[in-house]
Amino acid sequence: MDISLLAPCNVYCGNCALYKKGKCLGCAEESKKAESVGKVFCDIYSCAKDKNLVTCSDCGDYPCEKYDKGIFAESFMKWVREKLKEM
């Protein structure tokens, strides 16, 4: 397992079809790419980074509303569906 592919929400990007097909760089890399142009790819990743945490479960506020709206949020699932259509 490549630890760099473990997202703060505890999803392992290495198991994702989008990552395996090269349609996504994984949470950390997609987040860095978005930050470089002043955008946010994932609120959870940004929050964990700001708090210097590896995973959300290390946070005293876990689970919070950001976690509840993260990986399975409607907007994220829409993004995944669009990427899958490109395959």
Secondary structure as UniProt FT lines:
FT   HELIX           3..5
FT   TURN            8..9
FT   HELIX           13..15
FT   HELIX           17..20
FT   TURN            21..22
FT   HELIX           27..35
FT   TURN            36..38
FT   HELIX           43..50
FT   TURN            51..52
FT   HELIX           56..58
FT   TURN            60..61
FT   HELIX           65..68
FT   TURN            71..72
FT   HELIX           74..85
//
